[in-house]
């Protein structure tokens, strides 16, 4: 393996075309530099310079070595800065996961935009999965940070931070009897009607949250159909198949043939969002958490 200091000496001689000038550039005596070049030629088994009366001229093999050496030296010079940037969280990758319903909330693109503005050299990879798959991915270190509708399971490896509380609202077909009702709708008023919900397998946290609110209001919803995506459930609602309880942010995506109403219940109808991460989270995750701890207030007030 060629030593870096030999390549550095070789490049200086090529660029100066003179051993003496190269020695001055390297702050060393000419004889030691001459020995370095001879040692490099012996190591490679080829002549790198033609000796001229007033200097040296690089050979064809030397020109090839020069191109490679310049690249290697530039890379070697960049290593300390890159290592420092990685250690400070200024470079690297950040793998973020989220459930479908969380992905519809505008806080997430707002947060990612703020992060990119502060850390433009960090590459962000996004994954949308079920909450169970996301938790497994964090535990297996395939994802760095995930956003769920519930806090982290009680495990020493995981921690969670409450991000925001999103109101739950009722989505009704435009020709539904309750669509013309003024003001908020009592949750219990939905008991007689058929429900369309986001499939539990895909959105377990939100599904369980909605059912818990219904149970607390005193009834079990009559679920006639489940949809694979929260957005696809809106097609079923618009078709008049049933009513649904959805996060408030969904109304930004669809309002054709659907009427949205606020809900009134004994306790606030909300769907929280949590950031979940490993206890030994890397520095890039820590940067996200700092954004959530400070500017998140503006994110929440803007979007809830």
Secondary structure, 3 states (H helix, E strand, C coil): CCCHHHHHHHHHHHHHCCHHHHHHHCCCCHHHHHHHHHHHHHHHCCCCEEEECCEEEECHHHHHHHHHHHHHHHHHHHHHHHHHHHHCCCCEEEEEEECHHHHCCHHHHHHHHHHHHHCCCEEEEEEECCHHHHHHHHHCCCCCEEEECCCCCCCCCEEEEEEEEEEEEEEEECCCHHHHCCCCEEHHHHCCCEEEEECCCCCHHHHHHHHHHHHHHCCCCEEEEEECCHHHHHHHHHCCCCEEEEEHHHHHCCCCCEEEEEEECCCCCEEEEEEEEECCCCHHHHHHHHHHHCCHHHHHHHHC
